[in-house]
Amino acid sequence: METILIISNFPDEKSAKQLAEALIHQHLAACVNVLSPCASVYRWQGEIESAEEIPVLIKTQRQHYDRVEQLIKMMHPYELPEVIMVPITGGLPAYLQWIAAETPLSD
């Protein structure tokens, strides 16, 4: 089992929560944190932009990454959504075991 954290941002709380519920319903994530709005500043198509976004933290297993990425791209309104995978190299063993139990591999 390889536990990962997937980070994304959504333009509003409603779309972030819709993703969270879909991921949990499909057992693709054990937990999704929908955080408070933050200010994002970035360059897009040569222009400096800023937007209020809702950060989303997704805890799952590496084997689910492709399906999670696909679901984010399908549900996200942005042309190029942020999707970053971070390996979790340590943590409370019981918590990591809970993530594995909540995201069983069906392959």
ABEGO torsion letter per residue (X at the ends): XBBBBBBBBBABAAAAAAAAAAAAAAGABABBBBBBBBBBBBBBGGBBBBBBBBBBBBBBBAAAAAAAAAAAAAABABABBBBBBBBBABEBAAAAAAAAAABBBAX
